[in-house]
Each structure stands twice: as structure tokens, then as C-alpha cells.
Amino acid sequence: MLKNSLVLALFSASLAAALVSPALAAPADFIGTWVNTNSNTSGVTRLVITSAGGNKLNIEAFGKCHPTDCKWGKTSLITYSSNVQDPNTRYGTASYNPGFARTLVSLDLKGRNALSLQSFTEFTDNSGRQNYSSIEGFKR
């Protein structure tokens, strides 16, 4: 009887731990089409993240232009976890260089259907424009 009670208690504790453990994110969790939550943004309007084979990803960004959004092009999305032993990859970076500026994009996966994008743009065309940073939210 005591043995059965101990087995049941151990099983219950293991099940409870599994239920409260946070879900892990893999690079594939980034895959999909992400739309800016601010429909009036003047920045990035949409992201399309696709598999590049294995755990490698590509990202294509679209910026606000008229009459249609501007394609920034496709580049590699590099994913990161919180430390070298953590399999939970919820961060990513990508770089764009359209010739007149360099932009570093940083992503933070906020669950299954939300992510935050922070971008840093440095103008390289001697236009005198001020470099800038922005933070925007996206949903699937």
C-alpha cells in the first residue's frame, strides 16, 4: 500500500511539473507571416519567415511605401536562446543593406502568435538623415 502511494505521489508530482513547465520554442516557431499590430505604422508592415532547411530560417521584411509596401528582400534570420544550454530559441536577428542604409532587426518571440521587432537603422548615403530605432509588435 505504501509503495503504491509513493508511486502515485511521484507520478502526480511529475505530471504537475510537466503541466507548469513553460513550453519551449524552436526555430520553427518563428515560421509564418507576421503582420504589424499597428495598421498605421510608417515602418515595417509585414514579415514572412520561412525555413531554409534544418534549423535555419529566412526572413523577408516589407516596409510602408505607397501605393504598395516596399520589399526589403530576403536574408538569413539567426536565432538565439538565453544561454548556451537553453534549447528555447525565442530571439532572432537579421541585417538588411539596401545601399543607402544598414538596418539591424532584432526579434523577440512573445508566445505562439506574437513577436516584438526592434530595428536600428544607420543611414550610409551621406544624406544627413538621423539614424533611428523603432519597436513594433506583430501577430500571425
N, C-alpha and C positions, 0 to 999 in steps of 0.2 A: 504494500500500500504506500509506504513512504517513498519507495523507488518510483512508482507511478506518479506520485505527487511532485517529486523532483523533476521528472521528465516533463510533466505538464507545465510546471513553472518555468523551466528552461525554454521550452517551446514557446510559451506565451511571451517571455521576455525577448526572445529572438524575433518573433513576429512583430511585437510593439516597436522594437528598434528599427526593423525594416520599414515599417509604416511611417515613422517620423524622420527617417533619413532623407535628406534633400535629394532630389533627382539630379543625376549627373548630366552635363551637357557634353555632347560630342561635336566635332566639326560639322557633321551633317545637320545639326540643329540650326545652323545658320542658313541652310539652303532654302530658297524661296524668293518670292517677290515681296519686298517691303515698301510700304507707302508712308510718306511723311504724314504725321498726325495733324499737322498744320497745313490745311489746303491752300493757305495764302502765303506759304513760305516763298522767300526770294532766293533760297539756297537749293539744297538737294531735295528733289521731289520724290525720287524712287531709287531703290537698289534692287538689283537682280543678282542673287548669289547662286552659283551652280557648282557642281562637283567637277574637279579636274582630275579625278582618279585617286583612289586611296583616300587619305585624309586631307588631300589638297583641295583648295577651293579657288574659284574665280569670282570676282565681283565686278559688276558694271553699274556705274552711277549715272544718274540723269539730273541735270540742273535746270532751274527755272529759266526758260527762254520763251520768246514769242515768235511765231504762233505755236510752235511745238517745243517740248523740252529738248535741251542740248544733251547729246551723248558725250559722256566723259571718256568712254572707252572701257575696255575690259582689261583687268590686271589681276595679279595674284592677291588673295586675301590670306594673310598669315594669322593663324590662331594661337592663343596663349591661354595658360591656366594660371592660377595664383602662385604656384611654386612648381619645382621640377618633378615632384612626386604626385601632384594633383592631376587626375585624368579629366577633371571638369574644365573644359575649354569654353569659357564664356566671353573672351575678349578677342579682338582681331584688329589688324592694321592693314592699310593699303596705301600706295602712293600713286599720285597722278601728276603728269607733267605735260600739259598741252602746248608748251612752248612759250607761253607768256607768264606762267606762274607754276609753282610747285605746291601741291596740296597733299598733306598727310591726313588720312582719315582713320579715326580710332572708333571701334565699335565695342559696345558692352551689351551682351545678350541679357535681357531682363525677364527671362522666362520663355515659354514656348512661342508667344506671339507678340513680343515687344522687344525693341532694342533701342539703345541710345547711340547717336553718332556725334562725335566731336571732330571738327575739322580745323586744320590750321593751314592757312593759305599765305604763301610768300610770293609777292609779285617779282618777277625777274626780268621784266621788259623795260626797265628804266622809265616807267610811266609816272612815277611819283605817287602811285596809289598806296594807301596804307595797308600793310599786312593785317590780316584779321583771323579771328577764331569764331566758331559758332557751335552751338549744341542743339541738336534736334532729335525728336522722338519719332519712331517708326513702328508700324504694326503690319502684320501679314494681311 
